[in-house]
Amino acid sequence: MKSLDLKGRYTLLGVYNECSELLDSRLNKVNYGKGKNIKHVNYKVFKTIVMAYMRILLSSTVNGKINSLYNRFGDIYAVKAKAIRYNPMRWVFTKENGKVVRKQEKVDLNKTNGYVYFIFWNNPKIYRHYKLKLSRTWIKELLNNVFRGMDVLDVSLNKYGNNASPTYIHKIK
């Protein structure tokens, strides 16, 4: 990969640089009609397409749909987990004496009955499951849907469902 960030992660610009030649070669083969041939996709158009795809994917996931990714990359869906072992923390920014101060505080779980909600990527490879970090706007939208009555999968149950209620097991089957 040509362009990585300071921590060695892939960037959208790096992906564009890596696949721009492939995109251009495939676009040259496509004929759209008289005077409508596209010879090159610039970075701005590429970024717009990728961001629109991710926005549509996250929007449908937050609204309760299970999205299957192409090329056997797994599924993305919203889940909940019972916060038994720890209470999650969050950063709060406040102004004190004209300076911005960053403090950590515990998340109030009384509103969600002790559950933490997040987006989960279930990769088909064994032992590779990921919790996706979302921005506050997507988290707020997910919690608003939960408060309206949307039910999501509970991943705090163990493998055999020993901690599940009979109604929950009936929903899954």
Secondary structure, DSSP 8 states (H G I E B T S, - for coil): ---B-TTS-B-HHHHHHHHHHHHHHHHHH---STT-------HHHHHHHHHHHHHHHHHHHHTT--EE-STT--EEEEEEEE--S---EEEEEEEETTEEEEEEEE---TTTTTEEEEEEEE-SSTT-EEEE---HHHHHHHHHHHHTT---EE-SS-TT-TT--HHHHHHH-
